[in-house]
Amino acid sequence: MSAPVTPPTPAPDPARTTPGTFAHQIRAAWAFVFRDFHLTRRYWSWVLVFTFYDMVTAASIMLIGVAAHNPRLTLTLLLGAVMWSFLGRLFGEIANSISYERWEGTIEYTFMAPVSRLTHLVGVSLFAGAYALLRGVLVFLFMSLFVDIGASFVQVLECLVVFVVASLGFMGIGLMAAVLPVMSTENGAQATNIIQAVFLLISGVYYPVSVLPAWLQPISALSPATYALNACRKILGVNGTGTVIQPGVTLAGVLPELGILLLFGLVTIPLGLFVFGRAETWAKRTGKLKRAG
């Protein structure tokens, strides 16, 4: 009697990775990036409308400085508009990611997917950062059609580095704000807009923090945008007084601000993940993940 034939062991598929490995988590995070990209592309007409709105609004604000014949004010308003276009969009995309999941009816599937919440949120944050950066660049290019920027290419690149470092802190704050749509289906998304408006007020986006009421000025220290704007204003030479644009500094001259921005990221991102994890546990226990109600 012949021995039973053992079927050959199938060769491992190189396209697959073992769940739980670092490679698997990277692939999963990248999958969330592509998912959010395709969701955004589905509503391309709305993206076009809001991008055009951002560009026109930013140009309208900058032209206040042009009308005043004040180059320093013009560059200050331009910087604030571009900075807030980037950071505001970054914060909004992360904070409203759960609202988007509810609208698409995918929130239950996402929370049951065999990936860690860190992987999920990293993917969401990566897409939000790339999307916000693209919007910011488009706003900058549109504004350059109205006035001579007066900044060198090196200065623009140095400000871009500051933007990227500042995005870490806003990612963490956005993760904490993202729990609001989890906790409240009806009003959570609106609450994230209130938080964004408060940061716009206290960060001195279009004006120096010194013009804020004395009781509000210390609160501006809690915003990463405050330090990012100070760093970029030093680089562009618009941090002084009067109407003259002064010689700017290099990145070495804004190392204190960059250090504070890195500290914001180191503190707020783990805190945001912790807060989001607690909110997720609460939502699953109380049944708040359902799309309506």
MARLUM-442129 format. One record per residue (C-alpha): residue in one letter; x, y, z. Coordinates in steps of 0.05 Angstrom, whole numbers, padded with zeros to 5 digits, always signed. Example, Ala and Ser with C-alpha at 12.3 -4.5 7.8 and 13.67 -1.06 7.14 Angstrom:
<pts>
a+00246-00090+00156s+00273-00021+00143
</pts>
This chain:
<pts>
m+00000+00000+00000s+00030+00066-00022a+00040+00123+00027p-00008+00182+00021v+00018+00238-00022t+00029+00302+00018p+00006+00363-00021p+00062+00412-00033t+00065+00472+00014p+00045+00534-00024a+00099+00586-00031p+00088+00648+00011d+00059+00706-00027p+00110+00762-00025a+00053+00813-00032r+00025+00791+00036t+00055+00806+00104t+00043+00774+00170p-00008+00811+00212g+00025+00848+00270t+00092+00859+00235f+00119+00928+00221a+00113+00917+00146h+00039+00898+00155q+00026+00961+00195i+00060+01004+00142r+00018+00973+00087a-00045+00983+00128a-00029+01056+00141w-00015+01066+00068a-00082+01034+00052f-00117+01087+00095v-00080+01141+00057f-00106+01114-00009r-00175+01104+00019d-00179+01177+00041f-00151+01199-00026h-00205+01162-00064l-00259+01189-00018t-00234+01260-00030r-00230+01248-00105r-00303+01225-00104y-00323+01295-00082w-00273+01332-00127s-00324+01387-00144w-00330+01405-00071v-00254+01403-00064l-00249+01451-00122v-00300+01498-00093f-00269+01502-00024t-00198+01507-00051f-00220+01566-00094y-00254+01596-00033d-00190+01590+00007m-00149+01623-00048v-00196+01682-00058t-00204+01693+00017a-00129+01693+00028a-00117+01741-00030s-00171+01788-00003i-00137+01790+00065m-00068+01802+00035l-00094+01860-00009i-00108+01899+00055g-00033+01907+00062v-00027+01926-00012a-00080+01979-00004a-00042+02007+00056h+00023+02010+00014n+00057+01972+00070p+00103+01916+00045r+00114+01889+00115l+00039+01885+00129t+00027+01852+00062l+00079+01798+00075t+00052+01788+00146l-00019+01778+00121l+00006+01732+00065l+00044+01689+00114g-00015+01685+00161a-00063+01666+00106v-00018+01611+00078m+00000+01585+00147w-00073+01581+00169s-00094+01551+00103f-00045+01494+00117l-00054+01484+00192g-00129+01497+00192r-00141+01446+00137l-00095+01396+00171f-00132+01403+00237g-00200+01400+00203e-00185+01338+00163i-00161+01299+00224a-00214+01326+00272n-00271+01310+00224s-00245+01242+00201i-00296+01207+00244s-00352+01250+00216y-00331+01230+00146e-00333+01157+00167r-00405+01166+00192w-00426+01199+00127e-00397+01142+00086g-00425+01089+00133t-00357+01057+00143i-00343+01074+00215e-00362+01005+00242y-00319+00970+00191t-00260+01015+00205f-00263+01004+00280m-00269+00929+00270a-00212+00924+00221p-00153+00880+00244v-00105+00939+00250s-00083+00979+00309r-00115+01047+00322l-00045+01078+00316t-00039+01051+00245h-00108+01077+00227l-00095+01147+00254v-00025+01150+00224g-00055+01137+00155v-00108+01190+00166s-00056+01240+00189l-00009+01227+00131f-00064+01240+00080a-00088+01301+00118g-00017+01329+00119a-00006+01318+00045y-00074+01346+00027a-00066+01408+00071l+00004+01420+00043l-00022+01418-00028r-00077+01466-00011g-00027+01513+00022v+00019+01513-00038l-00040+01529-00085v-00061+01587-00040f+00011+01613-00040l+00017+01609-00116f-00050+01643-00125m-00030+01701-00080s+00035+01709-00118l-00006+01729-00178f-00029+01792-00142v+00036+01818-00112d+00111+01807-00114i+00123+01763-00053g+00192+01791-00041a+00217+01727-00008s+00274+01685-00034f+00267+01612-00053v+00310+01592+00007q+00265+01631+00054v+00204+01596+00026l+00236+01528+00036e+00256+01546+00108c+00184+01567+00123l+00161+01501+00093v+00205+01464+00143v+00172+01504+00199f+00103+01485+00171v+00120+01411+00172v+00147+01413+00243a+00086+01453+00266s+00040+01402+00235l+00061+01351+00288g+00028+01391+00344f-00035+01403+00304m-00039+01329+00288g-00041+01313+00362i-00092+01367+00377g-00133+01343+00317l-00133+01272+00345m-00161+01298+00411a-00214+01339+00375a-00233+01278+00333v-00265+01246+00395l-00320+01298+00394p-00356+01268+00333v-00349+01200+00368m-00382+01225+00431s-00436+01267+00397t-00465+01247+00330e-00505+01311+00323n-00458+01366+00349g-00388+01337+00350a-00367+01364+00281q-00392+01434+00299a-00351+01432+00363t-00287+01419+00324n-00300+01482+00284i-00305+01522+00349i-00237+01495+00371q-00207+01514+00304a-00236+01585+00310v-00206+01593+00380f-00137+01574+00354l-00146+01625+00298l-00160+01678+00350i-00105+01665+00400s-00048+01648+00351g-00039+01718+00322v-00048+01694+00251y-00062+01762+00221y-00036+01806+00278p+00016+01803+00334v-00005+01769+00398s+00010+01833+00435v-00055+01865+00410l-00097+01812+00445p-00127+01830+00513a-00078+01819+00570w-00118+01762+00599l-00117+01725+00532q-00044+01733+00513p-00018+01677+00559i-00067+01628+00526s-00032+01639+00459a+00027+01600+00486l-00017+01537+00482s-00021+01541+00405p+00033+01512+00360a+00013+01563+00307t+00039+01619+00352y+00110+01592+00351a+00106+01572+00277l+00085+01643+00258n+00139+01674+00301a+00192+01630+00268c+00168+01645+00197r+00164+01720+00212k+00236+01719+00236i+00257+01682+00172l+00221+01732+00127g+00243+01792+00168v+00173+01818+00186n+00178+01809+00261g+00200+01880+00276t+00163+01945+00278g+00149+01997+00225t+00139+01983+00151v+00208+01960+00130i+00223+01887+00117q+00286+01870+00156p+00339+01819+00138g+00313+01750+00156v+00347+01696+00196t+00362+01624+00177l+00334+01561+00209a+00390+01565+00260g+00359+01630+00285v+00292+01597+00299l+00317+01535+00335p+00281+01554+00400e+00214+01557+00363l+00228+01492+00326g+00245+01458+00393i+00179+01481+00423l+00142+01456+00362l+00175+01388+00367l+00157+01386+00441f+00085+01400+00422g+00086+01340+00377l+00119+01295+00428v+00066+01313+00480t+00002+01321+00440i+00008+01261+00393p+00013+01208+00448l-00039+01245+00488g-00085+01248+00427l-00077+01173+00416f-00093+01160+00490v-00155+01205+00489f-00179+01175+00424g-00170+01104+00451r-00210+01119+00513a-00265+01151+00471e-00267+01091+00425t-00274+01043+00484w-00331+01086+00512a-00366+01091+00445k-00363+01015+00434r-00390+01002+00504t-00448+01052+00497g-00464+01037+00424k-00446+01106+00398l-00412+01080+00336k-00477+01071+00298r-00486+01120+00241a-00549+01154+00266g-00577+01167+00335
</pts>
